Amino acid sequence: MKLLITGGAGFIGSAVVRLAVARGHQVVNLDALTYAADLANVASVADSPLYAFQQADIRDRAALNAAFATHQPDIVLHLAAESHVDRSIDGPADFIDTNITGTFNMLEAACKYWRAAGRPDGFRFHHVSTDEVFGSLPADPAVQFTETTAYDPRSPYSASKAASDHLVRAWFETYGLPVVLSNCSNNYGPYHFPEKLIPVIILNALAGRALPIYGDGSNIRDWLYVEDHADALLLVATKGALGRSYNIGGENERTNLQLVQTICAILDRLRPRETGTYADLITFVADRPGHDARYAIDPTRIRRELGWRPSVTVEEGLERTVSWYLENDAWWRPLLNRHGVGQRLGTGAT
């Protein structure tokens, strides 16, 4: 198959690109190369005859029309998005333009291409979204997000993703565009851009800086290893029922404090400090405005219908992730100079 993957130079998108090429698919990576993208993420497949890169912005309809006409994909995996909640608090306009208008442009370009090609049965448009569209959960472990949970976004980021989800469903119902959707829990792993919690903690620890945790660290997230997510995305894209959504979770709920303490313990073992432990650097900071208390995914549908479950526990995944950052400073050091990295964002200050 030929896959058109938007955002393929980003964190999750690059994992999908690498896995798809490894499985023998032709891949077209369409990416605008904004601040969080890095072609080094796909360097391992860049010379493959199965791989092609096109720099294009999903806000540019003409560029998208040209990309579809040139590459004629069988499946679209739409991952391109602005994704950092803190940045959405400080500058929501980019999230509206990219996540909503950009997805609208993708749907229009895909629809035009699909119709011109005679509405081929095998064509699919897979829209990749987040569990944050569902809002916040109570601490009760019996309560989880399902595919029928009502949307209740709390940040500009999650609101923009919720809107894009609704657009995708509307194009299925109104125009018959063959779509599938997925909503995932928090991803982590190699090539994670160093503004998100896990790489921030690893890199601050290595530099001997404070390890910032919002509030009291009690916020709970379900953690999904990025390579497990890539596997699930290819499965949903090829086998998911049309018009259906699938929640993809890691089955690994942890509080932010527990997560940071686990990272500290791994670093204590792999690269001990001269004095004390990395946990000594933990610092509680003012909470993020509108910080959701808990996310947790019920993965029953994808397990029953497609036979998928995550293969990596959060402890195994964090061990791999910490080791990868220790071994790949040539990748992450240049990224520390990009705009906003290392700064406290999303305070809500005007």
N, C-alpha and C positions, 0 to 999 in steps of 0.2 A: 504494500500500500504506500501511497504518497501522503505524508502528513504535513499540513501547514500548522506550525506551532508559533503562536504569537507570544512575545515575551520570552523567547527561548534563550536569551542571554542573561536572564535573571536567575534567581535562586532555584525556584521550583521548576521553571521552564527548562533550564539547562539540564536538570536531572532527567526530565522527560526526553529531551533531545538525545542525551547520551544513551539512555536505555533503548529508545526507539531505533537508533542506528545500530546498537549492539544486537538487536533482534532482527536486523535485516530490512527495516523499513527505509524508504526514501524520506528524507526530512528537509523541509524548507523552514529555516529559522527566520521569522520576521520580527525585528526588534528595532525600536527607535534609539536604543543605546542612551537612555537617560541615566541619571546619576547612579542608580543601583544596578545597572547592567554592566557586564564585563565579558568580553569575548574570550577571556582566559578561562571562563567557566566551561566552554565547549572546545577548548584547544585540543583535547584528546580525540575529537572526531572531526576536526576542521579539515583534515586532508582526506577524509573518506569520500569515495565517489558517490556515496549515498547522501551526502550532506551538502546543503547550499544555504548561504546567508543572504538576506536582503534587508538592508536598513530602510525601514519605513515606519511611519507613525500612524497608529490606528485612528488618529484624529484627521488624517488626510484621506478622504474618500477616493480621490483619483488614484492615489498610490495603491490603495487596497484593490480597487478594480483591476489595475494593471497586474498586481501580484497574482490574483486569482486567474486572470487570463493567461499569464505567462506560465504559471506552475501547475495549474489544473489539479488541485489536490483531491484526494478521495475523502479525507477526514480533516476537519479543523479542530485543533485544541486551542481554545482561546484562554490564555493565561495572562496576557499583557494587562497590567493594572498598576496604579499607585496603591501601595499596600501598608504604609506605616501609619498607624493610628495617630501617633504623636504629631507627625507632619500634617495629617489631615486636620488636626485641631488648630494648628498655626496657619495653614494655607489650604482651605477646603476647595478653592476654585480648581486646582489641578486635578483633584479627585473627581469633581463633577465632569470636567472636560474629558478626562481619560476614561474613567470607569463607566460613565453613563453615555456620553456622546460617542466615545470611542467604540463601545459595544454596539451602539446603534449603527455606526458606520460598518462595523464588521458584519452585522446581521444583514444590512442592505446589500453589501458587496457579495456576501455568501448567497443571498437569495437570487441576486441577478445572475451569478455564475451558475447556480443550480438549475435555474429555469432555462438558461441558454444551453446548458448541457443536456436538456431533455429530462430533467428531474430524475437523475439516476438513483436507483434503489439503494445503492451502497453508500451514498453520501451521508455524512453526519457532521453536525456542528456541536462540539462538546464545550460547554461553557463551564469554567472552573471558578468556584466561588468559595465562600468562607462560612464557618459556623457563627461568625459574629453577627450575621444578619438576624439571628434568632434572639439576640439580646442577652440577658443575664439569667442564670439559674440560681435557685436556693442551694444550700449546702447538702440537702438530702441526696445521697448517692443513687436513690431509686429514680430520681427525676433526671432525664436526659433529653437532648434534642433528638427528635425524629424528623423524617421528611415532611410530616404534616404539622410540625410546630409552627405556630403563627409567627410571622416576622415582627421583630421589635428592635430595630437597630438603634444604637445609642451614641454613635460617633459619626462624624462626617464620612469617614472611611466606610463603616458598615452600612450607612444609609446609601452611599453610592453603589455599593455592591448589591444591596437589596434591590435597588432600582434596576440595575443591570439584569439581575435574575428575572425580574418581572418582564422586562423587555424580551428576553429570550423565550419565556413561556408564551408571551403574546404573539411572537413570530411563528411559533409552532401552531397555536390555536387559530390564528387569523390567516396566515399564509401557507401553512403546511410545511414550513421548513423543518427537516428532520433533525431534531435537537435532542441532546441529553445534557443533564446538569449534574454537578457534584458540589458538595459543601464539605470542606475539610476542617479538621482541627489544627492547632498550632504545629507548624512544621519546624524542623531543625535538622542540622547535619552539615556536611561539607559544603563550602561555597556560600554559606549564609552571610549576607551582607552585614558588616559590623556596625549596625545601628539597632539591631534587635537584641532581646534580652540575653540569650545564650552566648553569642559571640562577644557582646559587651562585657559580660562577666568574665569570660575566658581571657580576653585581651587586657582588661583592666587588671585582672589578677596577675598576669605575666608582667605588667608594668608596675606592679606594686601600688596601684591606685585603689581608691574606695570602690566597693562593689555595691552600686545603688539598687535598692529594692523599694518599689513604690509602696507607700502606706506601711502596713505591718507585715506584708508578705503573705497574707492569708488568701489572696486571690488564687483561684484554682483554674488550671488549664489542662486539656487533654493533649498529650504530646505525640506527634506522628513523625517518624523518621522519614526524611525526604525521599529516600530511595524506595521505601515502601509506598509512599504516596504516588510516585511516578509509575510504579507497577499497577496500582489501582486505577490511575487515570487512563492508562492504555487499555485496561480491561473494560472500563466503563465506556470508553470511546468506541470500542469495537463490538462489545457484547451487550451493553446496556439497552434497555427497552426504550424506544423512541418516546419522547415527551416525559420521561421519568427522571426523577432526581435521586441521587444516592449520597448518603452521608458517609464520609470516609474518616474514621477515627483511629487513633493509635491505641485505644484501650489502656491508656497510661495517664491517669489523673494525678497531678501533683500540685501542691501549693507552690507559689513562686519561691518561698523561703526554702522548702524542701529541695526544689530543683537546684537552687544556688548552692545549698549545702552539699549536694551530691557532686556538683562540679568541683567545689573546693576539695572534697575528699579525693577525687580522682587526681587533681593537680598536686595535692600533698604527696601522693604516691609516685606520680610520674615526673614531677619537677618540684621537689620540696623547696620551701623558702629557707633562707639562711637562719632565720629565727621566727618562731611562731608558726601559725597555720594560715592558710588563705581565708578561712572563716573569720579570722580576726579583722579582715578588711570589710566585712559586711556593714553597710550603712543604710539605715532607713531614711528615705527622702519623702518630700511632700507627694501625695498621691496624684495620679493623673485625673483630670476632670472626667466625671462620668465613667470611671473605671468599673467595668463589669466584674461581678463577684466570682462567677464560675461559668465555664463552658464545659460541656461533656456531651459526647456524641453516642447515640445508640446505633451501632453499626449492623443491626439485625438484617436490614434489607440487602445490603451488599453481600453479607455473608450467606444468606439463604438463596438469593437469586443468582449471584455470580461466583459464589464459593471463595470469596476473598477475606483474608484476615491479615493483620500486620504480622510481620515475622520478627520484629526487633522490639525488645522491651526498652523502656526509657533508660534504664541503667546501661544496657548494652550499647544503645545508640549514643548516649553521652560519652561513654568510653571511646567509641570510634571518633566522635566529633572532636573531643579534646585532643586526641592523638593526631587527628588531621590538622588542627590548627597549630600544634607544636611542630609539625613537620612541614608546614606550608606558609611560613612567614613571608616568603617572596610573593605570595598571592595577596595576603591581607595588608601588608604594610603600606603599599601605595594607596589603598582605599581609605586609609585613615585621613588622607588629605582632602577627601571629597566634601562638598558642602554639607554642613550639619552634623557630620560624623564626630562623635565625641562630645557633642553639646547636648545639654538638657533641652529637649523640645517638648511641645505640647503641654505647657503649664496653664494655658488658657489666659495668660496675661495679655492685656491690650496695650 
